[in-house]
Amino acid sequence: MSDDAELRALRTAVGAQPDSVDLRLRLATALASRDHHSEALEHCTAALGRDPGNSQAVTLLQQISAALAEPAKPKTGKQNFDWSAAESEVSHLIEPAFVQDFEPDPVIEGAERPTLRLADVGGMAEVKQRLELALLGPLRNPELAKAFGKSVRGGLLLYGPPGCGKTFIARAVAGELGASFYAIGIADVLDMWIGNSERNLKEIFAAARRNAPCVLFFDEMDALGQKRSQLRNSSGMRNTVNQLLNELDSVGNNNEGVFTLAATNHPWDVDVALRRPGRFDRMLLVLPPDPPAREVILRYHLKDRPLSGINLDVLVRATEDFSGADLAHLCESATEQAMADSIRTGTVRPIGMPDFTTVLREVKPSTGPWFTTARNVAMFANSDGSYDDLLKYFKASKK
């Protein structure tokens, strides 16, 4: 089997079993061996999200991160010149021009200033309304919030099926606030050396405070803030959760202007202490795109492509429960169908409804397993009312 064939086979296997940690790590290892480090990092991070204590995943993460940080080798000139030896030979003649006695801040480089607004988010009227009431309204009107005794402290936890736009919404919130946006993933925090994960969290929050106003967005919070009761054999991860709790608390830390958002597919796996007042004390359910949102997403992924006779109303009705990622995959699959037919016939033809009809027999919503688990949680583990929105959705949709 050639290298390309092996990668194709592994990617196909991961696509069929996205929750398989073993397959993710095999694909990440294969990608790293071929210098595809960015894609390898994505799969390694996904594996850690499903199994935070996996030592193989942590080790591989360090190897990939080191490879990404390694400076590119010069393509011209002498390849084996020993610059360190040369510097030592002339060190008595001249002092070094620059001295660096600090480590670069890990999150400064990742800051962005989103131009997105909630108006750019298609559909999801209820999500936008909840954001305005719970977060954006008080932040835009601090004096009014103070008059009503409304606190603007605490964070917001976005939860729902994978691929439904939680990160996109978080960027839009930052855009509404005119704040910098720091997207923090597992790889930015977890480290195989004892104490380094806690130090990384401390540096991330310190940088956010220095650069306020900003939105700190933690992805895969169920992996980073996993229930400590499930971490009896992982003291390192327990300490990481403890450090996160300490940074979120206002005691001893000035988090003024630092707005913390997080996303998770499994809020029931997040440590309960992280959801207490002053931390991620508000939860917002982000469901698969509603019909208006599906139309916007389909239009976006079909723009600039040759089309003929596409009936968006039919596609919107046929894609209930499809996540945003599922809709993107559907459009890609229909495009591949039309391309394959064009190659076979030697005549270029546009993408049509028959292409979508064909691929819809194979492409199904990926949200089914999530709804199965979520239904059980909403009905049998909702004693504190945390999942009332989810329960209301199931009753309304009769699922």
C-alpha positions in Angstrom: 0.0 0.0 0.0 1.4 3.4 -1.0 1.7 6.3 1.4 -1.2 8.1 -0.2 -3.4 5.0 -0.2 -2.7 4.4 3.4 -3.7 8.0 4.3 -6.8 7.7 2.3 -7.7 4.5 4.1 -7.1 5.9 7.5 -9.0 9.1 6.7 -12.0 7.0 5.6 -11.8 4.9 8.7 -11.8 8.0 10.9 -14.7 9.4 9.0 -16.7 6.2 9.6 -15.6 6.0 13.3 -14.9 9.6 14.5 -14.9 8.6 18.1 -12.2 6.0 17.8 -9.1 7.2 19.7 -6.9 4.5 18.3 -7.8 5.3 14.7 -7.3 9.0 15.3 -3.8 8.4 16.8 -2.8 6.0 13.9 -3.9 8.7 11.4 -2.1 11.5 13.3 1.1 9.3 13.5 1.0 8.6 9.8 0.4 12.3 9.0 3.2 13.4 11.2 5.6 11.0 9.6 4.9 12.6 6.3 5.3 16.2 7.7 1.6 16.9 7.6 1.9 18.3 11.1 -1.1 20.7 11.1 -3.6 18.0 10.1 -1.9 15.6 12.5 -2.3 18.1 15.3 -6.1 18.3 14.7 -6.5 14.5 14.9 -4.3 14.3 18.0 -6.3 17.0 19.7 -9.5 15.3 18.9 -8.1 12.0 20.4 -7.2 13.9 23.6 -10.6 15.4 23.7 -12.1 11.9 23.9 -9.4 10.4 26.2 -7.6 13.2 28.1 -5.4 10.8 30.0 -4.1 8.9 27.0 -0.3 8.9 27.4 0.4 8.0 23.7 -1.7 11.0 22.6 0.1 13.4 25.0 3.5 12.2 23.8 2.5 12.5 20.2 1.1 16.0 20.8 4.5 17.1 22.2 6.3 15.6 19.2 3.9 17.4 16.7 4.1 20.7 18.6 7.9 20.5 18.6 7.9 19.8 14.9 5.6 22.8 14.2 7.8 25.0 16.3 11.0 23.9 14.6 12.3 26.6 12.2 12.4 25.8 8.6 15.8 24.7 7.3 17.4 27.0 4.7 17.0 25.8 1.1 20.1 27.5 -0.2 23.7 28.1 1.0 25.7 25.8 3.3 23.5 23.3 5.0 26.0 22.0 7.6 27.5 25.3 8.9 27.8 25.3 12.7 26.6 28.7 13.7 26.9 28.0 17.4 30.5 27.1 17.1 31.1 30.3 15.0 29.5 32.5 17.6 31.6 31.0 20.4 34.8 31.7 18.4 34.0 35.4 18.2 32.1 35.9 21.5 35.2 37.5 23.1 35.2 40.2 20.3 31.7 41.5 20.5 28.7 41.3 22.8 25.5 39.7 21.4 23.2 42.2 19.8 20.0 40.7 21.4 19.4 38.8 24.6 16.1 37.0 25.2 15.5 36.0 28.8 11.8 35.3 28.6 9.5 32.8 26.9 7.1 34.1 24.2 3.5 34.4 25.4 1.6 31.3 24.1 -1.6 33.1 23.3 -0.5 36.6 22.0 0.3 35.1 18.6 -3.2 33.5 18.4 -5.2 36.7 19.0 -7.5 37.9 16.4 -10.0 40.7 16.1 -13.2 39.2 14.6 -15.3 41.3 12.2 -18.2 38.8 12.5 -21.5 40.0 14.1 -24.5 38.0 15.2 -26.2 39.3 12.1 -23.8 37.1 10.1 -25.1 34.0 11.9 -27.9 32.6 9.8 -31.1 31.7 11.6 -30.8 30.7 15.3 -33.0 33.5 16.4 -33.5 32.0 19.9 -29.8 31.6 20.4 -29.2 35.2 19.5 -32.0 36.4 21.8 -30.5 34.4 24.7 -27.1 35.8 24.1 -28.5 39.4 24.1 -30.4 38.8 27.4 -27.7 36.8 29.3 -24.5 38.3 28.1 -24.4 41.1 25.5 -27.2 43.3 26.9 -25.6 43.7 30.4 -22.1 44.2 28.9 -23.3 46.9 26.5 -25.2 48.6 29.3 -23.1 48.3 32.5 -24.8 51.2 34.3 -28.3 49.8 33.6 -27.2 46.4 34.7 -25.8 47.8 37.9 -29.1 49.6 38.5 -31.0 46.3 38.2 -28.4 44.5 40.3 -27.5 42.4 37.3 -24.0 40.9 37.5 -21.8 40.7 34.4 -19.4 38.3 36.0 -19.2 34.7 35.1 -18.8 32.8 31.8 -21.0 31.2 29.2 -20.9 27.5 28.3 -22.1 26.7 24.8 -23.2 23.1 24.4 -24.8 20.9 21.7 -24.0 18.4 19.0 -20.6 18.7 17.2 -20.3 20.8 14.1 -23.2 23.2 14.9 -21.3 26.5 15.0 -20.4 27.0 18.6 -17.0 28.4 17.7 -18.5 30.6 15.0 -21.0 32.0 17.5 -18.2 32.7 20.0 -16.3 34.7 17.4 -19.5 36.7 16.6 -19.8 37.5 20.3 -16.2 38.9 20.3 -17.1 40.9 17.2 -20.2 42.3 19.0 -18.1 43.4 21.9 -15.2 44.8 19.8 -12.9 42.5 21.7 -9.9 40.4 20.8 -10.6 36.7 20.5 -8.3 34.0 21.9 -9.2 30.5 20.8 -7.7 28.1 23.3 -7.5 24.4 22.4 -6.3 21.4 24.4 -2.9 21.6 22.7 -2.4 25.1 24.1 -2.8 23.9 27.7 -1.9 20.3 28.2 1.7 19.3 28.6 3.3 16.0 29.4 5.6 17.6 32.1 4.2 18.0 35.6 3.2 21.5 36.3 3.5 22.8 32.8 -0.3 22.6 32.1 -1.1 24.7 35.1 1.6 27.2 34.1 0.2 27.4 30.6 -3.2 28.2 32.0 -1.8 30.9 34.2 0.1 32.5 31.3 -3.0 32.4 29.1 -5.2 34.3 31.6 -2.3 36.7 32.4 -2.0 37.6 28.7 -5.8 38.0 28.4 -5.9 40.4 31.4 -3.1 42.4 29.8 -4.9 42.6 26.5 -8.5 43.2 27.8 -11.1 43.6 26.5 -10.9 40.1 25.1 -12.9 36.9 24.8 -11.2 33.8 26.0 -12.8 30.8 24.2 -12.0 27.3 25.5 -12.9 24.5 23.1 -13.6 20.9 24.2 -14.2 22.0 27.8 -15.3 18.5 28.7 -11.7 17.4 28.1 -10.0 20.3 29.7 -12.4 20.6 32.7 -13.3 17.0 33.1 -15.0 15.9 36.3 -12.4 15.4 38.9 -14.2 12.4 40.3 -13.3 10.6 37.0 -9.6 11.6 37.3 -8.6 9.6 40.4 -5.7 8.1 38.5 -4.6 11.3 36.8 -3.3 13.8 39.3 -1.9 16.0 36.6 -5.4 16.5 35.0 -6.9 17.2 38.5 -4.4 19.9 39.1 -5.2 21.4 35.7 -8.9 21.6 36.6 -8.0 23.1 39.9 -5.8 25.8 38.2 -8.7 26.6 35.8 -11.0 27.1 38.7 -8.5 29.4 40.4 -8.1 31.5 37.3 -11.8 31.9 36.8 -12.4 33.0 40.3 -12.2 36.7 40.9 -10.4 36.3 44.3 -6.8 37.4 43.8 -7.4 37.8 40.0 -8.6 40.8 38.2 -10.7 39.4 35.3 -12.2 42.8 34.4 -12.7 42.9 30.7 -11.9 39.2 30.2 -15.0 37.4 29.0 -14.8 33.6 29.2 -16.7 31.4 26.8 -16.4 27.7 26.4 -17.8 25.0 24.1 -18.5 21.3 24.7 -20.4 18.5 23.2 -20.7 16.7 26.6 -21.6 19.2 29.3 -22.5 16.4 31.6 -18.8 15.5 31.7 -17.7 18.9 32.8 -16.7 19.3 36.5 -19.7 20.7 38.5 -17.4 23.2 40.2 -16.8 24.9 36.8 -20.5 25.7 36.5 -20.9 27.5 39.8 -21.6 31.2 40.1 -18.7 33.4 38.8 -17.4 30.6 36.5 -19.4 29.1 33.6 -22.6 29.7 35.4 -24.7 30.2 32.2 -25.4 27.5 29.6 -26.6 28.0 26.1 -27.9 25.1 24.0 -26.7 25.3 20.3 -28.8 22.9 18.3 -28.4 21.9 14.6 -29.2 24.7 12.2 -32.9 25.6 11.8 -34.4 25.9 8.3 -33.3 29.5 7.7 -29.8 28.7 8.9 -29.6 25.6 6.7 -30.5 27.7 3.7 -27.8 30.2 4.5 -25.2 27.5 5.0 -26.2 25.7 1.8 -26.0 28.9 -0.2 -22.5 29.6 1.3 -21.1 26.2 0.4 -22.6 26.2 -3.1 -21.5 29.7 -4.1 -19.0 30.0 -7.0 -19.8 26.5 -8.1 -21.6 25.6 -11.4 -25.3 24.8 -10.5 -28.4 23.9 -12.4 -31.9 23.5 -11.2 -31.0 23.4 -7.4 -34.2 23.6 -5.3 -33.0 24.9 -1.9 -36.4 24.4 -0.3 -36.3 20.7 -1.0 -32.7 20.5 0.3 -33.6 22.4 3.5 -36.5 20.0 4.2 -34.4 17.0 3.5 -31.6 18.0 5.9 -33.3 18.2 9.2 -30.9 17.5 12.1 -27.9 18.0 9.8 -25.1 20.0 11.5 -23.3 22.8 9.7 -20.4 20.3 9.1 -22.8 17.8 7.7 -24.2 20.3 5.3 -20.7 21.2 4.1 -20.0 17.5 3.6 -23.2 17.1 1.7 -22.3 19.9 -0.7 -18.8 18.5 -1.2 -20.2 15.1 -1.9 -22.6 16.4 -4.5 -19.8 18.3 -6.1 -17.6 15.2 -6.3 -20.6 13.4 -7.9 -20.9 16.0 -10.6 -17.1 16.1 -11.2 -16.8 12.3 -11.4 -19.6 12.3 -14.0 -17.9 15.1 -16.0 -14.6 13.2 -16.0 -16.3 10.0 -17.1 -18.2 11.6 -20.0 -15.6 14.1 -20.9 -18.1 16.9 -20.7 -18.3 19.4 -17.9 -21.8 19.6 -16.4 -23.1 21.6 -13.4 -24.2 20.3 -10.1 -27.9 19.4 -10.1 -30.6 18.0 -7.9 -29.9 14.4 -9.0 -26.4 14.7 -7.5 -27.9 15.7 -4.1 -30.6 12.9 -4.4 -27.8 10.4 -4.8 -25.6 11.5 -2.0 -28.5 12.0 0.4 -29.0 8.2 0.3 -25.5 7.9 1.9 -24.9 11.1 3.8 -26.9 11.1 7.0 -26.9 13.6 10.0 -24.0 12.9 12.4 -26.0 14.3 15.4 -28.0 11.1 16.0 -25.7 9.5 18.7 -25.5 12.9 20.5 -29.2 13.2 20.7 -29.5 9.7 22.0 -27.2 10.5 24.9 -28.6 13.9 25.5 -32.2 12.6 25.7 -31.2 10.3 28.5 -29.5 13.1 30.4 -32.4 15.5 30.0 -35.0 13.0 31.1 -33.1 11.1 33.9 -30.3 13.4 35.1 -31.8 16.9 35.2 -32.5 17.2 38.9 -31.0 20.8 39.0 -32.8 22.0 35.9 -29.5 22.5 33.9 -31.0 20.8 30.9 -34.5 22.3 30.9 -33.9 23.8 27.4 -32.9 20.4 26.1 -35.9 18.8 27.7 -38.1 21.5 26.2 -36.6 20.8 22.8 -37.3 17.0 23.0 -40.9 17.6 24.0 -41.5 20.1 21.3 -39.9 18.0 18.6 -41.4 14.7 19.9 -38.1 13.0 19.5 
